[in-house]
Amino acid sequence: MKESPISYSSNILNTTQVGNKSVVEFDLGELNRDDKTVESFGEEWLKFNRFTEEEINSIGDEYFDIVPKELLQPSTVALDAGCGSGRWSRYLAPKVGWVEAIDPSKAIYAAASQNNDLDNIRFSKADINDLPFNDESFDFVFSLGVLHHIPDTEMALSALSRQLKSGGHLLLYLYYSLDNRGILYRSIFQLSNLIRFIICRMPGPIKRLLCDLIAIVLYLPFVALSALLRSIGLKSLSKKIPLHYYLGKSWFVIRNDALDRFGTPLEQRFSRLEIESMLKRNGFENIVFSPNMPYWHVLAKKK
Ligand SMILES: C[S@@+](CC[C@H](N)C(=O)[O-])C[C@H]1O[C@@H](n2cnc3c(N)ncnc32)[C@H](O)[C@@H]1O
């Protein structure tokens, strides 16, 4: 087992052994966290953590499409902020020197268990707003699908900015506000948001059952329609169908994302312009948005 190049800067509360990994636990603080959402994710990731290597690599390539290879070196020290099941830490670990993975939910135990075979990831139960590392510790910070589940997204972004060295890079994925979509697409979204509002308040097992049902009656038909249009040569029309992103994705990924989408109490959405302004306000430059889904994922350099 290698040693982390980074020392902790906060007091350790507890350590839990998961196989050959120690999950190091810190005071989560009271600040800027939605505990219901975190609890819901803890349950989600303890159930949904068995992604195949193929899935991790192919979906990981979608998120990291804008990250030049030279940013990921054997000397690179990275932070996975809000790691969930640890799938993107797993994706990145072979490409860099070290990954620190943090999450305040029980998911951190699933992440440690799923990555027991990798010797360059360390797992900490901690909150983005109160990280147990000194400022300017990291060359590369990534936070995929996390900050929109935090009450004050910009405050969390500013905490991540502080963790980066000057010249370091941030890869961020925030739910888009459908700012590049038409009225029909947006109306379908409004309806789905209403459904989320009801489902996310239900007890865990009922929530999971309803989200599975949604995956069957909503996701699969849209994916099938998109596949049909593509098979008859209408490729660009097939891309206009909601949820066409899931074409070629496994049933496991679709179920997981339906639960993520409809089972989570707090989600916020941002336009490309809003994300760009937020990044600039927090000391970033060279902001590059991916033209590809999932929207919006963006790479930015800390000045
Ligand atoms: C949609 S999941 C994404 C997990 C992972 N990044 C992925 O894409 O597989 C959102 C994660 O954000 C975490 N989270 C929520 N609030 C947080 C906070 N204040 N600090 C750090 N992580 C947080 C949740 O516990 C959850 O695991």
The ligand as an SDF file (V2000), in Angstrom:
LIG
                    3D

 27 29  0  0  0  0  0  0  0  0999 V2000
  -24.9410   12.0790   -7.6690 C   0  0  0  0  0  0  0  0  0  0  0  0
  -23.8020   11.5910   -6.4570 S   0  0  0  0  0  0  0  0  0  0  0  0
  -22.3290   11.6060   -7.4730 C   0  0  0  0  0  0  0  0  0  0  0  0
  -21.2840   10.6600   -6.9850 C   0  0  0  0  0  0  0  0  0  0  0  0
  -20.0650   10.5080   -7.9000 C   0  0  0  0  0  0  0  0  0  0  0  0
  -19.3840   11.7670   -8.1120 N   0  0  0  0  0  0  0  0  0  0  0  0
  -20.4940    9.8920   -9.2050 C   0  0  0  0  0  0  0  0  0  0  0  0
  -20.6910   10.6360  -10.1860 O   0  0  0  0  0  0  0  0  0  0  0  0
  -20.6360    8.6630   -9.2530 O   0  0  0  0  0  0  0  0  0  0  0  0
  -23.5880   13.0150   -5.4330 C   0  0  0  0  0  0  0  0  0  0  0  0
  -22.6420   12.7750   -4.2590 C   0  0  0  0  0  0  0  0  0  0  0  0
  -22.4090   14.0580   -3.6250 O   0  0  0  0  0  0  0  0  0  0  0  0
  -22.2550   13.7960   -2.2500 C   0  0  0  0  0  0  0  0  0  0  0  0
  -22.4490   15.0510   -1.4930 N   0  0  0  0  0  0  0  0  0  0  0  0
  -23.6020   15.6860   -1.1820 C   0  0  0  0  0  0  0  0  0  0  0  0
  -23.3630   16.7610   -0.4010 N   0  0  0  0  0  0  0  0  0  0  0  0
  -22.0150   16.8250   -0.2360 C   0  0  0  0  0  0  0  0  0  0  0  0
  -21.1440   17.7030    0.4760 C   0  0  0  0  0  0  0  0  0  0  0  0
  -21.6050   18.7490    1.1720 N   0  0  0  0  0  0  0  0  0  0  0  0
  -19.8140   17.4510    0.4230 N   0  0  0  0  0  0  0  0  0  0  0  0
  -19.3360   16.4200   -0.2950 C   0  0  0  0  0  0  0  0  0  0  0  0
  -20.1090   15.5450   -0.9880 N   0  0  0  0  0  0  0  0  0  0  0  0
  -21.4350   15.7500   -0.9490 C   0  0  0  0  0  0  0  0  0  0  0  0
  -23.2940   12.7430   -1.9590 C   0  0  0  0  0  0  0  0  0  0  0  0
  -23.0620   12.0700   -0.7370 O   0  0  0  0  0  0  0  0  0  0  0  0
  -23.1970   11.8600   -3.2000 C   0  0  0  0  0  0  0  0  0  0  0  0
  -22.3650   10.7550   -3.0090 O   0  0  0  0  0  0  0  0  0  0  0  0
  1  2  1  0
  2  3  1  0
  2 10  1  0
  3  4  1  0
  4  5  1  0
  5  6  1  0
  5  7  1  0
  7  8  2  0
  7  9  1  0
 10 11  1  0
 11 12  1  0
 11 26  1  0
 12 13  1  0
 13 14  1  0
 13 24  1  0
 14 15  1  0
 14 23  1  0
 15 16  2  0
 16 17  1  0
 17 18  1  0
 17 23  2  0
 18 19  1  0
 18 20  2  0
 20 21  1  0
 21 22  2  0
 22 23  1  0
 24 25  1  0
 24 26  1  0
 26 27  1  0
M  CHG  2   2   1   9  -1
M  END
$$$$
